[in-house]
Amino acid sequence: MPLVAIVLAALAIGFEQFIEWKYGPMGIIAFVALAVGLKARNTLISGIGAVILVMLLAQPG
């Protein structure tokens, strides 16, 4: 179980670093809002984070 947790944490950190590199501070804000909303089971916060991420991903170029 600890190995799985370490691997998942490493993947999450890697994904967060990729988002920050690719989409800047707004990407981190969206990712954090999505993660916090999912953890707290708050659909409003997770929805806002998801919408911002989708808008960032849909940008041309």
Contacts in CASP RR format, 6 or more apart in sequence:
PFRMAT RR
TARGET T0000
AUTHOR 0000-0000-0000
METHOD contacts of the structure
MODEL  1
MPLVAIVLAALAIGFEQFIEWKYGPMGIIAFVALAVGLKARNTLISGIGA
VILVMLLAQPG
15 31 0 8 1.000
16 28 0 8 1.000
16 31 0 8 1.000
19 27 0 8 1.000
19 28 0 8 1.000
19 30 0 8 1.000
19 31 0 8 1.000
19 53 0 8 1.000
20 27 0 8 1.000
20 28 0 8 1.000
23 30 0 8 1.000
23 56 0 8 1.000
26 52 0 8 1.000
26 56 0 8 1.000
27 52 0 8 1.000
27 53 0 8 1.000
27 56 0 8 1.000
29 49 0 8 1.000
29 52 0 8 1.000
30 48 0 8 1.000
30 49 0 8 1.000
30 50 0 8 1.000
30 52 0 8 1.000
30 53 0 8 1.000
30 56 0 8 1.000
31 49 0 8 1.000
31 53 0 8 1.000
33 45 0 8 1.000
33 46 0 8 1.000
33 47 0 8 1.000
33 48 0 8 1.000
33 49 0 8 1.000
33 52 0 8 1.000
34 45 0 8 1.000
34 46 0 8 1.000
34 47 0 8 1.000
34 49 0 8 1.000
34 50 0 8 1.000
34 53 0 8 1.000
36 42 0 8 1.000
36 45 0 8 1.000
36 46 0 8 1.000
37 43 0 8 1.000
37 45 0 8 1.000
37 46 0 8 1.000
37 47 0 8 1.000
37 49 0 8 1.000
38 46 0 8 1.000
END
